[in-house]
Amino acid sequence: MKKMIIAILIMTSSCEGTRTDNYNNKPSTQIDYYVSENTKKLDFPFSDATIVNNVIYVSGQVGNIPGSNELVKGGIKEETRQTMKNIEGILTSLGSSMEKVFKCTCMLSDISEWGEMSAEYRKVFNDNKKPSRSAFAGTGLALGAKVEIECWAVK
């Protein structure tokens, strides 16, 4: 019994550590930062997305007209629609798509508008391929937006 426990401990300890690539024994984590020309022009203090290995982490997007600080008019539905278009534009630029989104976080300025936001959001995703999602309300979203959404997708 003692030999078996020792063998398990040796096997377990040999599996610990950082994953490395097969060619040069360096850590295999690749991190890239994507900043669109629109974001550069607006001098925002963040990347549109960060890509870690094969996962794209899209920064929180609001319903602004690309290249401007102006939100679309019309309320939560229109802002949600534009927000999703902004996310789609980033993913497309990176060789991905909305079909590859697997996680979203939705932030609202008013939780009472959750139903309207959700109805518009739902139009983007196939009923059989809905990403996991969290939603919450806070105050003071960027640019005075009613909704901000961040997503994770595979490349």
HUVEN-V180809 format. One line per field, one symbol per residue. phi: phi as a letter, one per 30 degrees, with the letter a starting at -180 (. if undefined). psi: psi as a letter, one per 30 degrees, with the letter a starting at -180 (. if undefined). burial: I if it has 9 or more other ideal C-beta (glycine too) atoms within 8 Angstrom, else O. A space follows every 10 residues. Layout:
BEGIN
phi->???
psi->???
burial->???
END
This chain:
BEGIN
phi->.ddddddddd ddddcdjddb ddcbicecdc bbccbddddd ddhddaddac cchccccdde ccdddeibcc dddjjddddd ededdddedd dddcibaddc dbabbcccdb ddcedddddd eeddceedbd ddabbacbbi dehiddbbbc bcbcd
psi->eeeeeeeeee eeffflakkl lfegglkgkk klkkjleeee efhkhllelk kjcgkkjklk klhlkkglgk kllfaeeeee eeeeeeeeee eefggalffg kfkkkkklfj ffgeeeeeee effekkffik llkkklkalh lkgglfkkkl lkll.
burial->OOOOOOOOOO OOOOOOOOOO OOOOOOOOOO OOOIOIOOIO OIOOOOIIII IOOOIIIIII IIIIOOOOOO IIOOOIIIII IIIIOIIIII IIOIOIOIOI IOIIIIIIIO OOIIOIIIII IOOOIOOOOO IOIOIOOOOO IOOOIIIIII IIIOI
END
